[in-house]
Amino acid sequence: MPVLLPTSRARNRTSPTRSEKAAHHAVVIAGGGPTGLMLAAELALARCDVAVVERRASQELTGTRAGGLHARSIEILDQRGVADRFLREGKITQLAGFAWTRLDIGDLPTRHPYGLALRQSQIERILADWVEELGTPIYRGDEVTGLVQDETGVDVMLASGKTLRADYLVGCDGGRSRVRKAARIDFAGTDPTLSNLMAEVEMREAPQWGLRHDATGFHGLSKTEAGRILVVITEATRDRSGEACLRDLGEALIAVYGTDFGVHNPSWISRFTDAARQAVTYRKGRVLLAGDAAHIHHPVGGQGLNTGLQDAVNLGWKLAQVVKGISPGSLLDSYHAERHPVAAQVLRNTRAQIALLRRNDDGRNAAREVLSELLAMEEPRKRYGAIMSGLDISYDLGGGHPLLGRRMPDLALTVARRSVRLFTLLHEARGVLLDFGGHFGRDISPWADRVTHIDAAYDGAWELPSIGAVAAPTAVLVRPDGHVAWVGDERAGGLLESLTTWFGAA
């Protein structure tokens, strides 16, 4: 039976009974993985009535899955004031890479010029604790099996037989998303060309540590923090599918190493491929998709979980404004317009990496060597370091200042004679208008409940990853997701139009 965790924080609305909460929510999120939890937190910060439906009875996760957070993901967690929770448990490392070429981003302009090695199980636990603090109910031990939407909402059918009513439903339920299938959203892309097994095991014989590359594919044996053995191996055939077993793993080891090293006692075994697919639309009426439900690809480069977190932060504030009647439903179209190209680029670079790593032959060896030489050069290293860490993401908001559409740097501002980090101004997931001239003179009081107007001083350099130094603006409008919506200078207009576009009518 599903378990409904009680709400622990008061909301600015009449408190309904438990049965009423189970019957209707403004937003229902299918899936309580990293993307679903991040979206739930974003909506809760906006005081939106949101609930999560998660098939697992607890947040416990078997297996390694994703292994870290990239720089931009750490930034967005810092924007919400929770990055330290993750940094305390992870290991700071240079995580970015391309086709096994490590990309040092230590000199890129960010407070977090690194990645964080942290297991998905830990990431999910920290996110779930935060979501619980924010008072978001989670229906555990249940899952979405179907939906029917109309002009006013969505009826969400659960495996338990219960039906929830939602204004909007967001599918964060993975690559085999039932929400996506029920909404009849096409999942276009390419079929797999290889199959990998990953497992955490014990071995009776000493294994051959390190990476190996051969005609079958790429393989690796390494030691985990707990002293067990992590296996990543390419299977000789793609004939098998579905859940992997110890026999599959043993046969794959013998095919590559000539022995299975006495493999036994697996904690978990998983199979994944290089299938690359993307939903043709991230929105269909009142149904939206995020994370793996919207895009899948090979895990090389570790971009999947991070792309999902960033989907959630782009969508959350927009969905909250639409649900609360602040903005029209058309604002949600910008979610697809902005995030679909980002995931398309991720699919592109993972396909390129797998093409280079797929087999060990003279041609691919030469290509990898040439690529490594290129990525060792300063500008290509910075460019691809920014791409692989998510720091280069830019939404097309029209021409103008290079800041427009890009993530706002975490500047050390002076506000009312106090030193203030810019990201602290985004903790409540509100928009921020920064006036660096002190004489901007525009009245934005009609948006005061959505946008904070701050007179600030900053006399340092303005520098962006992949771009370099840019001219200092006189004013900047920053969206809740940390991206710049409008840039002012002595001649700039358009502020009121931008406020209306992103934060609703005055």
WOTA-V726214 format. One record per residue. RES is the residue in one small letter. PSI is psi in radians with two decimals (NA if undefined). NEAR is the number of other ideal C-beta (glycine too) atoms within 8 Angstrom. D_CENTER is the distance of its C-alpha to the mean C-alpha in Angstrom with 1 decimal. Layout:
{{RES	PSI	NEAR	D_CENTER} {RES	PSI	NEAR	D_CENTER}}
//
This chain:
{{m	2.52	4	29.7} {p	2.55	11	26.6} {v	2.22	9	26.4} {l	1.94	10	25.7} {l	2.35	8	24.7} {p	2.60	5	26.7} {t	2.28	9	25.5} {s	0.00	6	26.3} {r	2.39	7	25.9} {a	2.49	5	28.2} {r	2.77	9	26.9} {n	1.02	4	28.8} {r	2.90	5	30.3} {t	2.31	3	33.0} {s	2.00	5	32.0} {p	2.98	5	32.4} {t	2.93	5	33.6} {r	-0.74	6	31.5} {s	-0.62	6	32.5} {e	-0.67	8	31.6} {k	-0.70	13	28.1} {a	-0.47	9	27.8} {a	-0.63	7	29.1} {h	2.43	7	27.0} {h	2.64	12	23.7} {a	-0.75	9	22.5} {v	2.30	16	19.1} {v	2.30	16	18.5} {i	2.15	15	15.2} {a	1.94	16	15.8} {g	2.13	15	14.0} {g	0.66	16	13.3} {g	-2.89	12	10.7} {p	-0.77	14	7.6} {t	-0.85	17	6.1} {g	-0.70	19	9.8} {l	-0.73	15	10.6} {m	-0.72	14	8.3} {l	-0.71	17	9.7} {a	-0.72	15	13.0} {a	-0.75	15	13.2} {e	-0.77	15	12.6} {l	-0.65	14	15.3} {a	-0.67	13	17.5} {l	-0.55	11	17.6} {a	0.15	12	18.9} {r	0.82	7	21.4} {c	2.42	12	20.5} {d	1.82	9	21.8} {v	2.55	14	18.9} {a	2.64	14	19.2} {v	2.40	16	17.1} {v	2.09	18	18.8} {e	2.22	13	18.1} {r	-0.47	7	20.4} {r	2.52	10	20.6} {a	-0.38	5	23.3} {s	3.09	5	21.5} {q	0.00	8	18.2} {e	2.39	6	19.8} {l	2.19	9	18.0} {t	2.25	5	20.3} {g	2.85	10	19.3} {t	-0.74	10	17.2} {r	-2.37	10	14.3} {a	2.65	12	11.5} {g	0.32	9	13.2} {g	3.02	12	11.3} {l	2.33	15	9.1} {h	2.99	15	9.7} {a	-0.79	16	11.5} {r	-0.60	13	9.4} {s	-0.69	13	6.9} {i	-0.68	15	10.5} {e	-0.79	17	11.7} {i	-0.54	13	9.6} {l	-0.62	12	10.7} {d	-0.64	13	14.1} {q	-0.44	12	14.2} {r	0.04	12	14.4} {g	0.30	7	16.9} {v	0.10	10	15.3} {a	-0.64	12	14.3} {d	-0.53	6	17.7} {r	-0.63	11	17.1} {f	-0.71	15	14.7} {l	-0.56	10	16.9} {r	-0.52	6	19.9} {e	-0.32	8	18.9} {g	3.12	12	17.3} {k	2.07	6	19.1} {i	2.27	8	18.6} {t	2.85	9	18.9} {q	1.67	10	18.6} {l	-0.45	13	15.7} {a	2.46	15	15.3} {g	2.90	10	17.6} {f	2.02	13	18.7} {a	0.84	11	20.9} {w	0.09	8	21.9} {t	2.01	10	22.7} {r	2.41	7	21.3} {l	1.89	14	20.2} {d	2.04	9	21.2} {i	0.33	16	19.4} {g	-0.35	7	21.6} {d	0.17	6	23.3} {l	2.61	13	20.5} {p	1.49	6	20.8} {t	2.67	12	18.3} {r	-0.22	6	19.0} {h	1.22	9	16.5} {p	0.99	9	17.8} {y	3.04	11	16.5} {g	3.10	15	13.9} {l	1.99	14	14.1} {a	1.97	10	15.4} {l	2.22	12	14.5} {r	2.63	9	14.6} {q	-0.61	12	12.1} {s	-0.67	10	15.1} {q	-0.72	10	15.3} {i	-0.81	14	11.7} {e	-0.72	14	12.3} {r	-0.76	9	15.7} {i	-0.75	12	15.0} {l	-0.73	12	12.5} {a	-0.67	12	15.2} {d	-0.73	9	17.9} {w	-0.79	12	16.4} {v	-0.68	14	16.1} {e	-0.71	11	19.6} {e	-0.62	8	20.8} {l	-0.05	11	19.7} {g	0.49	11	21.9} {t	2.17	14	19.6} {p	2.50	11	21.5} {i	2.11	15	20.1} {y	1.81	15	22.3} {r	2.75	12	22.2} {g	0.47	11	24.0} {d	2.86	12	23.5} {e	2.72	11	21.5} {v	2.25	17	21.5} {t	-0.28	8	24.0} {g	2.99	8	24.9} {l	2.67	13	24.9} {v	2.12	7	27.4} {q	2.64	11	26.6} {d	-2.89	6	29.1} {e	-0.37	2	29.5} {t	-0.17	4	28.8} {g	-2.88	10	26.1} {v	2.27	15	25.0} {d	2.15	10	26.8} {v	1.99	15	24.5} {m	2.35	9	26.4} {l	2.76	15	25.5} {a	-0.48	8	26.9} {s	-0.17	8	29.1} {g	-0.18	4	30.9} {k	2.67	8	29.7} {t	2.29	7	28.5} {l	2.62	15	26.3} {r	2.29	10	26.5} {a	2.59	14	23.6} {d	-0.69	10	23.5} {y	2.57	15	20.1} {l	2.31	17	18.3} {v	2.12	17	14.6} {g	1.91	18	13.9} {c	0.65	18	11.0} {d	0.56	13	13.6} {g	3.12	10	12.6} {g	-0.47	7	14.2} {r	0.48	5	17.5} {s	2.08	13	16.5} {r	-0.54	13	19.8} {v	-0.81	16	18.6} {r	-0.76	13	18.0} {k	-0.73	8	21.4} {a	-0.56	10	23.2} {a	-0.07	12	22.2} {r	0.85	6	23.5} {i	2.15	12	20.7} {d	2.55	6	21.3} {f	1.45	9	18.9} {a	2.61	7	20.3} {g	-2.66	9	20.1} {t	2.57	8	22.0} {d	2.85	4	23.4} {p	2.58	9	23.0} {t	-0.21	9	25.4} {l	2.82	12	24.9} {s	2.25	13	24.2} {n	2.56	12	23.0} {l	2.46	15	23.8} {m	2.41	13	22.2} {a	2.75	13	24.0} {e	2.08	12	25.1} {v	3.14	14	28.9} {e	2.70	8	32.3} {m	2.43	11	34.9} {r	-0.46	6	38.6} {e	2.69	7	39.1} {a	2.14	4	37.7} {p	2.99	9	34.9} {q	1.73	6	34.6} {w	2.72	6	31.7} {g	-3.02	7	29.4} {l	2.60	7	28.0} {r	2.48	10	30.2} {h	2.22	9	30.1} {d	-2.92	9	32.6} {a	-0.37	5	33.5} {t	-0.72	10	31.4} {g	-2.50	11	28.1} {f	2.57	10	26.4} {h	2.72	14	26.9} {g	2.51	11	26.4} {l	2.19	10	27.9} {s	2.88	8	26.9} {k	2.37	7	27.5} {t	2.98	9	25.0} {e	-0.52	3	25.3} {a	0.01	4	27.4} {g	-0.01	5	29.8} {r	-3.09	10	28.8} {i	2.21	12	28.1} {l	2.16	13	24.8} {v	2.28	14	25.6} {v	2.15	9	23.7} {i	2.51	13	26.1} {t	2.23	12	26.5} {e	2.59	15	28.7} {a	-0.35	6	31.9} {t	2.68	6	31.5} {r	0.26	10	29.0} {d	-0.53	4	31.5} {r	2.62	10	29.8} {s	3.05	6	26.8} {g	-2.73	5	25.4} {e	2.29	4	25.5} {a	2.69	11	26.8} {c	3.03	7	29.7} {l	-0.63	9	31.6} {r	-0.76	6	34.1} {d	-0.77	13	31.5} {l	-0.78	18	30.3} {g	-0.76	10	33.9} {e	-0.66	9	34.9} {a	-0.70	13	32.0} {l	-0.76	14	33.0} {i	-0.71	10	36.6} {a	-0.58	8	35.9} {v	-0.83	12	34.3} {y	-0.14	11	36.1} {g	-0.01	4	39.3} {t	2.73	7	38.7} {d	0.13	10	36.2} {f	0.37	11	37.1} {g	0.70	7	38.0} {v	2.39	13	34.4} {h	3.03	9	34.3} {n	1.03	5	32.7} {p	2.37	11	29.1} {s	-0.63	9	26.5} {w	2.73	9	24.3} {i	2.32	13	24.2} {s	2.72	10	21.5} {r	2.36	15	21.8} {f	2.79	8	19.3} {t	-3.08	11	20.1} {d	0.37	11	19.1} {a	2.37	11	19.0} {a	1.96	12	16.9} {r	2.69	12	16.5} {q	2.38	14	14.9} {a	2.36	14	15.9} {v	-0.42	7	18.5} {t	2.47	8	17.5} {y	-0.06	11	14.6} {r	2.32	11	17.3} {k	1.73	7	20.7} {g	-2.05	6	22.7} {r	0.30	9	21.3} {v	2.29	16	18.8} {l	2.79	13	15.2} {l	2.58	16	12.4} {a	2.74	16	8.6} {g	-2.56	18	6.5} {d	-0.40	12	9.4} {a	-0.43	16	11.9} {a	-0.37	14	11.4} {h	2.36	13	11.1} {i	2.69	10	12.3} {h	3.00	14	13.7} {h	2.53	11	15.3} {p	0.02	8	13.4} {v	2.30	9	15.3} {g	-0.21	10	13.6} {g	0.68	13	10.8} {q	-0.24	13	8.1} {g	-0.99	14	6.9} {l	-0.72	15	5.0} {n	-0.71	13	3.5} {t	-0.67	14	3.4} {g	-0.77	16	2.7} {l	-0.72	14	2.2} {q	-0.55	15	3.8} {d	-0.84	15	5.4} {a	-0.70	16	6.6} {v	-0.52	14	7.9} {n	-0.69	11	9.6} {l	-0.66	16	11.0} {g	-0.93	18	12.2} {w	-0.58	13	15.0} {k	-0.81	13	16.2} {l	-0.68	16	16.6} {a	-0.74	13	18.3} {q	-0.65	14	20.7} {v	-0.79	14	21.6} {v	-0.68	12	22.3} {k	0.02	8	24.4} {g	0.19	4	26.3} {i	-0.72	8	25.5} {s	2.70	9	24.1} {p	2.80	6	25.1} {g	-0.40	5	23.0} {s	-0.34	5	22.8} {l	-0.55	11	20.2} {l	-0.37	13	17.7} {d	-0.46	8	18.7} {s	-0.38	8	17.0} {y	-0.89	14	13.6} {h	-0.79	11	14.5} {a	-0.61	8	16.4} {e	-0.71	11	13.7} {r	-0.49	14	10.5} {h	-0.80	11	12.8} {p	-0.55	8	14.1} {v	-0.86	11	10.9} {a	-0.58	13	10.2} {a	-0.67	9	14.0} {q	-0.64	9	14.1} {v	-0.80	13	11.8} {l	-0.68	13	14.2} {r	-0.81	8	17.0} {n	-0.48	13	16.5} {t	-0.67	15	15.9} {r	-0.74	12	19.1} {a	-0.72	9	20.9} {q	-0.76	13	20.1} {i	-0.63	13	21.3} {a	-0.64	7	24.4} {l	-0.57	11	25.3} {l	-0.19	13	24.8} {r	-0.81	9	26.0} {r	2.89	9	29.6} {n	1.69	8	31.8} {d	2.98	7	34.4} {d	-0.73	5	36.3} {g	-0.82	6	34.5} {r	-0.65	12	30.9} {n	-0.78	9	32.1} {a	-0.75	8	33.5} {a	-0.74	9	30.4} {r	-0.67	13	28.2} {e	-0.76	8	30.9} {v	-0.77	8	31.0} {l	-0.72	12	27.3} {s	-0.67	9	27.3} {e	-0.72	8	30.2} {l	-0.77	8	28.4} {l	-0.19	12	25.2} {a	-0.29	6	27.6} {m	2.60	8	28.7} {e	-0.92	5	27.4} {e	-0.83	6	26.1} {p	-0.67	9	24.3} {r	-0.81	12	22.8} {k	-0.73	13	21.5} {r	-0.90	10	20.3} {y	-0.45	12	18.4} {g	-0.70	15	17.3} {a	-0.68	13	15.6} {i	-0.89	10	14.1} {m	-0.35	14	12.8} {s	-0.01	15	11.4} {g	0.10	13	9.7} {l	-0.21	15	12.7} {d	0.00	9	14.5} {i	2.26	10	12.5} {s	2.19	6	15.2} {y	2.47	8	15.7} {d	1.68	8	19.2} {l	0.35	6	21.1} {g	3.00	5	24.4} {g	3.05	3	26.5} {g	-2.55	5	27.6} {h	2.50	9	26.5} {p	-0.38	7	23.8} {l	-0.48	13	21.7} {l	2.13	13	21.3} {g	-0.19	9	17.8} {r	2.90	13	16.4} {r	2.44	10	14.7} {m	2.29	12	17.6} {p	2.65	10	18.8} {d	1.36	10	19.4} {l	2.66	9	23.2} {a	1.67	8	25.9} {l	2.80	12	27.7} {t	2.06	9	31.1} {v	2.11	10	31.3} {a	0.79	3	34.6} {r	0.26	4	35.7} {r	2.60	6	32.9} {s	2.20	6	30.2} {v	2.24	11	26.7} {r	2.38	9	23.3} {l	-0.70	14	21.5} {f	-0.46	11	18.3} {t	-0.40	8	20.5} {l	-0.18	10	21.4} {l	0.07	14	17.9} {h	-0.56	9	17.9} {e	0.16	5	19.1} {a	0.71	11	16.6} {r	2.80	9	19.6} {g	2.72	14	20.5} {v	2.23	11	22.7} {l	2.01	14	25.6} {l	2.16	12	26.8} {d	1.94	13	30.4} {f	-0.10	12	31.4} {g	-0.36	7	35.0} {g	0.01	7	36.1} {h	0.64	5	38.0} {f	-0.77	9	35.4} {g	0.10	3	37.5} {r	2.35	6	35.3} {d	1.96	4	35.4} {i	0.39	12	32.0} {s	-0.52	5	33.2} {p	-0.32	6	32.6} {w	0.26	12	28.8} {a	-0.44	8	29.4} {d	-0.10	3	27.7} {r	-0.44	10	24.4} {v	2.31	13	24.7} {t	2.19	8	26.1} {h	2.12	8	28.6} {i	2.26	10	29.2} {d	2.15	7	31.8} {a	2.78	11	30.5} {a	2.46	9	31.9} {y	2.16	10	30.3} {d	0.28	3	32.5} {g	-3.03	6	30.2} {a	2.59	4	28.8} {w	2.03	11	26.1} {e	2.40	9	24.1} {l	2.49	12	20.9} {p	2.47	11	19.2} {s	-0.29	10	20.6} {i	-0.78	8	23.0} {g	-2.66	6	25.0} {a	2.44	5	27.3} {v	2.80	11	27.4} {a	2.50	6	30.0} {a	2.25	7	29.7} {p	2.89	12	29.2} {t	-0.33	11	31.4} {a	2.63	15	28.8} {v	2.33	13	25.1} {l	2.07	18	23.3} {v	2.24	15	19.7} {r	2.89	11	17.4} {p	-0.43	9	15.6} {d	0.05	10	12.2} {g	0.05	13	14.2} {h	2.59	11	15.1} {v	2.17	14	18.9} {a	-0.39	12	20.6} {w	2.49	13	24.1} {v	2.28	13	26.2} {g	2.57	11	29.8} {d	-2.92	9	32.8} {e	-0.47	4	36.5} {r	-0.08	4	36.6} {a	2.39	11	33.3} {g	-2.90	4	33.3} {g	0.06	7	30.9} {l	-0.82	14	29.4} {l	-0.64	9	30.6} {e	-0.71	7	29.3} {s	-0.70	11	25.8} {l	-0.71	14	25.9} {t	-0.73	10	27.0} {t	-0.80	7	24.4} {w	-0.36	11	21.4} {f	0.27	12	23.1} {g	3.02	9	25.8} {a	2.69	3	29.5} {a	NA	6	31.6}}
//
